[in-house]
Amino acid sequence: MNGNRHAGDSHAGDPYAIVQKPLAEKPWVAEVEVTHERAAALIDTQCPALAPVTLSLMGAGWDNTAYLVNGEWVFRFPRRTIAVPLLEAEGRVLPKLAPRLPCPIPRPEWFGRPADGYPWPFLGYRRLAGEVASDVGLDEPARAALARPLARFLRALHDVPQTDAEAWGAPPDAFGRLDGARLERMVRPALAELVARGTIDDATPWLDVVEAGLAALPVDMSLALVHGDFYSRHVLVDETGGMVGVIDFGDLHVGHPAVDLSIVWTLLPARARHAFFEIYGSVSARAAAAARLRALTSAIAQEAYGHDVGDAQIEREGVRALHSVVAR
């Protein structure tokens, strides 16, 4: 899909439930397929200013199918029931959040309703420029150069007052993203599966990350507005590798900033971490350990998803992130 991955492949809060399940039970399997014909009919009827629409498939993620409409607009349609409240939260929060951030994010402008046999709402926003970072083969210097813009973005996001975020309609963390018992049940079998498949030779370095992360929970950070699924496929870059946008806010919620800080250990090389925290500000050793554990679970989810659906780019990114998590 090369840069057209504005599909919204959010993990719906629970990417780790994929461990050791048959593909038919994976959380990215659609409950309702949104065909080209169905999408065109819904948009034509409910957004007459865009009719007659021309559209092309941009991609299908865990939660949404996305179409590029008239070469200008991205329309996202939920594929699973669990994605509906996430999309609704985006529609409420993103228009108010966008002016407070240092780089572009989606601003929903079209709000569709269930109709003609399609059971859920959908939304549309102007397409953002750029390619997703996971798919453009960024080398280590390019990844390192992202440290400061990523830090500025997360600092601005996490500085949104909690009262504002809640007034906008940002939900709480309903999935226990940093619940230690839940993570432990999921991560250890996942690492065993990676060893069994030959993706990693010895799980010991990653088990050390698990132990340190679990010992650090509950995390000692104040709640903030967080992206919730912040990794390389949701960061847009230009032809030079510079950061030009952030997409897919389906997991947006009021939660622990450590959830987003995981990107420091997945996307950035080890030598760039100091530059990130110079801008973002320092965090405690406990918060860093929790973020690193979240990074490990994110890397596992990327690798597993890519492996199962044959997406070589995100599978490679997941493997790269796995090794970044344990890099010193």
HELIX and SHEET records of a PDB file:
HELIX    1   1 PRO A   15  ILE A   18  5                                   4    
HELIX    2   2 LEU A   23  GLU A   25  5                                   3    
HELIX    3   3 HIS A   36  GLN A   46  1                                  11    
HELIX    4   4 PRO A   48  LEU A   50  5                                   3    
HELIX    5   5 ALA A   83  LEU A   97  1                                  15    
HELIX    6   6 ALA A   98  ARG A  100  5                                   3    
HELIX    7   7 ALA A  133  ASP A  135  5                                   3    
HELIX    8   8 GLU A  140  ALA A  145  1                                   6    
HELIX    9   9 ALA A  147  HIS A  158  1                                  12    
HELIX   10  10 GLN A  162  TRP A  168  1                                   7    
HELIX   11  11 GLY A  180  ARG A  197  1                                  18    
HELIX   12  12 THR A  204  ALA A  216  1                                  13    
HELIX   13  13 SER A  232  HIS A  234  5                                   3    
HELIX   14  14 ALA A  258  LEU A  261  1                                   4    
HELIX   15  15 ILE A  263  THR A  266  1                                   4    
HELIX   16  16 ALA A  270  ALA A  272  5                                   3    
HELIX   17  17 ARG A  273  TYR A  280  1                                   8    
HELIX   18  18 ALA A  285  VAL A  309  1                                  25    
HELIX   19  19 ALA A  312  VAL A  325  1                                  14    
SHEET    1   A 5 LEU A  55  ALA A  60  0                                        
SHEET    2   A 5 ASN A  64  VAL A  69 -1                                        
SHEET    3   A 5 TRP A  73  PRO A  78 -1                                        
SHEET    4   A 5 PHE A 122  ARG A 126 -1                                        
SHEET    5   A 5 PRO A 108  GLY A 112 -1                                        
SHEET    1   B 3 GLU A 131  VAL A 132  0                                        
SHEET    2   B 3 VAL A 235  VAL A 237 -1                                        
SHEET    3   B 3 MET A 243  VAL A 246 -1                                        
SHEET    1   C 2 ALA A 224  VAL A 226  0                                        
SHEET    2   C 2 HIS A 253  GLY A 255 -1                                        
END                                                                             
